[in-house]
Amino acid sequence: MDFALHTASVNLLSWSPPETGCLLAAGSSDGAISVLEFKDANWNHTTFAAHPLGVNSVSWAPALGPGALFAAQPTTTSSTTPNQTSTPQRRLASGGSDNLVKIRDWDAAEGWRETVALPGHSDWVRDVAWSPTPLTRTYLASASQDHTVRIWTTTQPGSGDANAWSATVLQFEAVCWRVSWSLSGNVLAVSTGDNRVSLGKGGLGGGWETFKVLDG
């Protein structure tokens, strides 16, 4: 089965967490993201403008938001914030050739709504990756041609305020192509244009440290 939803190259695909349904997101050089959903034995799709200069990467957030594992109730109550609901959420991050990281939430009335754009990179964002662990904070990594990886963190990923996010900047000697978290969410792998893969983790003092570099 083929889906002709884009007018330029499709650069990355990402399946959603199974708790949110059967969803496949695609980012394209035409500046759009398409989200296909398989439901009731049929495929449906939504396509929307994302980054005008092209979409290089897409990544799904964990189905549960920060603090959801500790929430006492299965849905949002007066004792939990909107980000602490244990109801599965549909949230996408994307990286583009406009040097931005953007986050979108699914809204039944509005569709895929952009909630925040995160500036900071000075060149194309080549990859984005959510940490898979929904603890008290959420972590999102972005890799760029500006030789940096940014690790974005917040307790309020649904907030429209970019100031709710803080970023740790990791400097590399070459273009950063891809980022990938371990399943436990505490180790980040970074591939770079000098044929290396670097493995890093958060330090006890709150910083970030590279503990292994693999030469290609």
C-alpha positions as a Markdown table, in Angstrom:
| # | Residue | x | y | z |
|---|---|---|---|---|
| 1 | Met | 0.0 | 0.0 | 0.0 |
| 2 | Asp | 1.4 | 3.4 | -1.0 |
| 3 | Phe | 0.5 | 6.9 | 0.3 |
| 4 | Ala | 1.3 | 9.8 | -2.0 |
| 5 | Leu | 1.0 | 12.5 | 0.7 |
| 6 | His | 4.1 | 14.6 | 0.0 |
| 7 | Thr | 5.6 | 16.6 | -2.9 |
| 8 | Ala | 9.3 | 16.1 | -1.9 |
| 9 | Ser | 11.5 | 13.5 | -0.2 |
| 10 | Val | 10.2 | 11.9 | 3.0 |
| 11 | Asn | 13.1 | 12.2 | 5.4 |
| 12 | Leu | 12.0 | 10.3 | 8.5 |
| 13 | Leu | 9.3 | 8.0 | 9.8 |
| 14 | Ser | 8.2 | 7.3 | 13.4 |
| 15 | Trp | 5.6 | 5.0 | 14.9 |
| 16 | Ser | 3.6 | 6.2 | 17.9 |
| 17 | Pro | 3.6 | 4.4 | 21.3 |
| 18 | Pro | 1.0 | 1.6 | 21.1 |
| 19 | Glu | -1.1 | 3.2 | 23.9 |
| 20 | Thr | -2.0 | 6.1 | 21.6 |
| 21 | Gly | -3.2 | 3.9 | 18.7 |
| 22 | Cys | -1.7 | 2.8 | 15.4 |
| 23 | Leu | -0.1 | 6.0 | 14.2 |
| 24 | Leu | 2.7 | 6.7 | 11.8 |
| 25 | Ala | 4.3 | 10.2 | 11.4 |
| 26 | Ala | 6.3 | 11.2 | 8.3 |
| 27 | Gly | 8.4 | 14.4 | 7.9 |
| 28 | Ser | 9.1 | 15.7 | 4.4 |
| 29 | Ser | 11.3 | 18.2 | 2.6 |
| 30 | Asp | 8.1 | 19.8 | 1.4 |
| 31 | Gly | 7.7 | 21.4 | 4.9 |
| 32 | Ala | 4.8 | 19.2 | 6.0 |
| 33 | Ile | 4.2 | 16.4 | 8.4 |
| 34 | Ser | 1.7 | 13.6 | 7.7 |
| 35 | Val | 0.2 | 11.4 | 10.3 |
| 36 | Leu | -1.5 | 8.2 | 9.2 |
| 37 | Glu | -3.8 | 6.3 | 11.5 |
| 38 | Phe | -5.0 | 2.7 | 11.1 |
| 39 | Lys | -8.4 | 2.4 | 12.8 |
| 40 | Asp | -11.5 | 0.3 | 12.1 |
| 41 | Ala | -9.7 | -1.6 | 9.3 |
| 42 | Asn | -9.0 | 1.6 | 7.4 |
| 43 | Trp | -6.1 | 4.1 | 7.0 |
| 44 | Asn | -6.8 | 7.8 | 7.5 |
| 45 | His | -4.4 | 10.6 | 7.3 |
| 46 | Thr | -3.8 | 14.2 | 8.3 |
| 47 | Thr | -1.2 | 16.5 | 6.7 |
| 48 | Phe | -0.2 | 19.9 | 8.0 |
| 49 | Ala | 2.5 | 22.5 | 7.5 |
| 50 | Ala | 5.3 | 22.2 | 10.0 |
| 51 | His | 8.7 | 23.8 | 9.0 |
| 52 | Pro | 8.6 | 25.9 | 5.8 |
| 53 | Leu | 12.1 | 25.0 | 4.8 |
| 54 | Gly | 11.7 | 21.3 | 5.3 |
| 55 | Val | 11.1 | 18.7 | 8.0 |
| 56 | Asn | 14.2 | 16.6 | 8.8 |
| 57 | Ser | 12.9 | 14.5 | 11.8 |
| 58 | Val | 9.8 | 13.6 | 13.8 |
| 59 | Ser | 9.6 | 11.8 | 17.2 |
| 60 | Trp | 6.6 | 10.8 | 19.4 |
| 61 | Ala | 6.6 | 11.7 | 23.1 |
| 62 | Pro | 5.9 | 8.9 | 25.6 |
| 63 | Ala | 2.2 | 8.1 | 25.9 |
| 64 | Leu | 2.3 | 9.1 | 29.6 |
| 65 | Gly | 3.3 | 12.6 | 30.6 |
| 66 | Pro | 5.7 | 13.6 | 33.4 |
| 67 | Gly | 4.5 | 12.4 | 36.8 |
| 68 | Ala | 1.8 | 10.2 | 35.3 |
| 69 | Leu | 3.3 | 7.0 | 36.8 |
| 70 | Phe | 2.8 | 8.6 | 40.2 |
| 71 | Ala | -0.7 | 9.9 | 39.7 |
| 72 | Ala | -3.3 | 8.3 | 41.9 |
| 73 | Gln | -6.2 | 8.4 | 39.5 |
| 74 | Pro | -6.4 | 7.1 | 35.9 |
| 75 | Thr | -7.5 | 10.5 | 34.6 |
| 76 | Thr | -6.8 | 14.1 | 35.5 |
| 77 | Thr | -8.3 | 15.2 | 38.8 |
| 78 | Ser | -8.0 | 18.2 | 41.0 |
| 79 | Ser | -4.8 | 16.7 | 42.6 |
| 80 | Thr | -3.0 | 16.3 | 39.3 |
| 81 | Thr | -2.0 | 18.8 | 36.6 |
| 82 | Pro | -2.9 | 18.4 | 32.9 |
| 83 | Asn | 0.6 | 17.0 | 32.3 |
| 84 | Gln | 0.2 | 14.4 | 35.0 |
| 85 | Thr | -2.8 | 12.6 | 33.6 |
| 86 | Ser | -2.4 | 8.8 | 33.0 |
| 87 | Thr | -4.6 | 9.1 | 29.9 |
| 88 | Pro | -2.4 | 8.4 | 26.8 |
| 89 | Gln | -1.4 | 11.6 | 25.1 |
| 90 | Arg | -0.6 | 12.2 | 21.4 |
| 91 | Arg | 2.4 | 14.6 | 21.2 |
| 92 | Leu | 4.9 | 15.1 | 18.4 |
| 93 | Ala | 8.3 | 16.8 | 18.2 |
| 94 | Ser | 9.9 | 17.8 | 14.9 |
| 95 | Gly | 13.1 | 19.3 | 13.8 |
| 96 | Gly | 13.5 | 21.4 | 10.7 |
| 97 | Ser | 15.7 | 23.3 | 8.3 |
| 98 | Asp | 14.5 | 26.5 | 9.9 |
| 99 | Asn | 16.8 | 25.6 | 12.9 |
| 100 | Leu | 13.8 | 25.1 | 15.2 |
| 101 | Val | 12.4 | 22.3 | 17.3 |
| 102 | Lys | 8.6 | 22.3 | 17.4 |
| 103 | Ile | 6.1 | 20.4 | 19.6 |
| 104 | Arg | 2.5 | 19.7 | 18.7 |
| 105 | Asp | -0.3 | 18.2 | 20.6 |
| 106 | Trp | -3.4 | 16.4 | 19.2 |
| 107 | Asp | -6.6 | 18.2 | 19.9 |
| 108 | Ala | -9.9 | 16.5 | 18.9 |
| 109 | Ala | -11.4 | 19.9 | 17.8 |
| 110 | Glu | -8.3 | 21.6 | 16.3 |
| 111 | Gly | -6.2 | 18.7 | 15.1 |
| 112 | Trp | -2.4 | 18.9 | 15.4 |
| 113 | Arg | -1.9 | 22.1 | 17.3 |
| 114 | Glu | 1.6 | 23.7 | 17.6 |
| 115 | Thr | 2.1 | 24.3 | 21.3 |
| 116 | Val | 5.7 | 25.7 | 21.3 |
| 117 | Ala | 8.7 | 26.4 | 19.1 |
| 118 | Leu | 12.1 | 26.0 | 20.7 |
| 119 | Pro | 14.9 | 28.2 | 19.3 |
| 120 | Gly | 18.6 | 27.8 | 20.0 |
| 121 | His | 20.2 | 26.0 | 17.2 |
| 122 | Ser | 22.1 | 28.0 | 14.5 |
| 123 | Asp | 21.8 | 25.5 | 11.7 |
| 124 | Trp | 19.5 | 22.7 | 10.5 |
| 125 | Val | 18.0 | 20.4 | 13.2 |
| 126 | Arg | 18.7 | 17.0 | 11.8 |
| 127 | Asp | 17.1 | 14.8 | 14.5 |
| 128 | Val | 14.9 | 14.9 | 17.6 |
| 129 | Ala | 14.3 | 12.1 | 20.1 |
| 130 | Trp | 12.1 | 11.9 | 23.2 |
| 131 | Ser | 13.4 | 10.0 | 26.2 |
| 132 | Pro | 11.1 | 7.0 | 26.6 |
| 133 | Thr | 10.9 | 7.3 | 30.4 |
| 134 | Pro | 7.9 | 9.3 | 31.8 |
| 135 | Leu | 9.3 | 10.3 | 35.2 |
| 136 | Thr | 8.8 | 13.7 | 36.9 |
| 137 | Arg | 10.4 | 15.5 | 34.0 |
| 138 | Thr | 10.4 | 15.0 | 30.2 |
| 139 | Tyr | 13.6 | 15.0 | 28.1 |
| 140 | Leu | 13.9 | 15.8 | 24.4 |
| 141 | Ala | 17.2 | 15.7 | 22.5 |
| 142 | Ser | 17.9 | 17.5 | 19.3 |
| 143 | Ala | 20.9 | 17.1 | 17.0 |
| 144 | Ser | 22.0 | 19.9 | 14.6 |
| 145 | Gln | 24.4 | 20.7 | 11.9 |
| 146 | Asp | 25.7 | 23.5 | 14.2 |
| 147 | His | 27.8 | 20.8 | 15.9 |
| 148 | Thr | 25.6 | 20.7 | 19.0 |
| 149 | Val | 23.1 | 18.5 | 20.7 |
| 150 | Arg | 20.6 | 20.1 | 23.0 |
| 151 | Ile | 18.9 | 18.2 | 25.8 |
| 152 | Trp | 15.6 | 20.0 | 26.5 |
| 153 | Thr | 13.8 | 19.4 | 29.7 |
| 154 | Thr | 10.6 | 20.5 | 31.4 |
| 155 | Thr | 7.8 | 19.4 | 33.8 |
| 156 | Gln | 5.2 | 21.0 | 31.5 |
| 157 | Pro | 5.6 | 19.7 | 28.0 |
| 158 | Gly | 2.1 | 20.9 | 27.0 |
| 159 | Ser | 2.9 | 24.5 | 27.9 |
| 160 | Gly | 3.0 | 27.0 | 25.2 |
| 161 | Asp | 5.8 | 28.9 | 26.9 |
| 162 | Ala | 9.2 | 28.2 | 25.5 |
| 163 | Asn | 10.6 | 29.6 | 28.8 |
| 164 | Ala | 9.2 | 26.5 | 30.5 |
| 165 | Trp | 11.9 | 24.5 | 28.8 |
| 166 | Ser | 15.6 | 24.6 | 29.8 |
| 167 | Ala | 18.4 | 23.3 | 27.5 |
| 168 | Thr | 21.8 | 21.6 | 28.2 |
| 169 | Val | 24.1 | 22.2 | 25.2 |
| 170 | Leu | 26.6 | 19.5 | 24.3 |
| 171 | Gln | 29.4 | 20.6 | 21.9 |
| 172 | Phe | 30.8 | 18.3 | 19.3 |
| 173 | Glu | 33.6 | 18.6 | 16.7 |
| 174 | Ala | 31.5 | 17.7 | 13.7 |
| 175 | Val | 27.9 | 17.8 | 12.4 |
| 176 | Cys | 25.5 | 15.9 | 14.7 |
| 177 | Trp | 23.3 | 13.6 | 12.6 |
| 178 | Arg | 21.2 | 11.4 | 14.9 |
| 179 | Val | 20.3 | 11.0 | 18.6 |
| 180 | Ser | 18.8 | 7.9 | 20.3 |
| 181 | Trp | 17.9 | 7.2 | 23.9 |
| 182 | Ser | 18.4 | 3.8 | 25.6 |
| 183 | Leu | 15.2 | 2.1 | 26.6 |
| 184 | Ser | 15.8 | 3.1 | 30.2 |
| 185 | Gly | 16.0 | 6.7 | 29.1 |
| 186 | Asn | 19.3 | 7.5 | 30.9 |
| 187 | Val | 21.8 | 7.1 | 28.1 |
| 188 | Leu | 21.9 | 9.1 | 24.9 |
| 189 | Ala | 23.8 | 8.0 | 21.8 |
| 190 | Val | 24.9 | 10.7 | 19.3 |
| 191 | Ser | 26.2 | 10.0 | 15.8 |
| 192 | Thr | 28.4 | 12.7 | 14.3 |
| 193 | Gly | 30.0 | 13.5 | 10.9 |
| 194 | Asp | 33.5 | 12.5 | 12.1 |
| 195 | Asn | 32.5 | 8.8 | 12.0 |
| 196 | Arg | 31.9 | 8.6 | 15.8 |
| 197 | Val | 29.2 | 7.6 | 18.1 |
| 198 | Ser | 29.2 | 9.2 | 21.6 |
| 199 | Leu | 27.4 | 7.8 | 24.6 |
| 200 | Gly | 26.5 | 10.2 | 27.4 |
| 201 | Lys | 24.5 | 10.3 | 30.6 |
| 202 | Gly | 23.4 | 12.8 | 33.2 |
| 203 | Gly | 25.9 | 13.3 | 36.1 |
| 204 | Leu | 25.2 | 13.3 | 39.8 |
| 205 | Gly | 25.7 | 17.1 | 39.9 |
| 206 | Gly | 23.1 | 17.7 | 37.2 |
| 207 | Gly | 25.5 | 18.1 | 34.3 |
| 208 | Trp | 26.0 | 15.8 | 31.3 |
| 209 | Glu | 29.1 | 13.6 | 30.7 |
| 210 | Thr | 30.3 | 11.5 | 27.8 |
| 211 | Phe | 31.5 | 8.2 | 29.1 |
| 212 | Lys | 32.3 | 6.4 | 25.8 |
| 213 | Val | 33.3 | 7.4 | 22.2 |
| 214 | Leu | 33.1 | 4.7 | 19.5 |
| 215 | Asp | 35.3 | 5.4 | 16.4 |
| 216 | Gly | 33.9 | 4.2 | 13.1 |
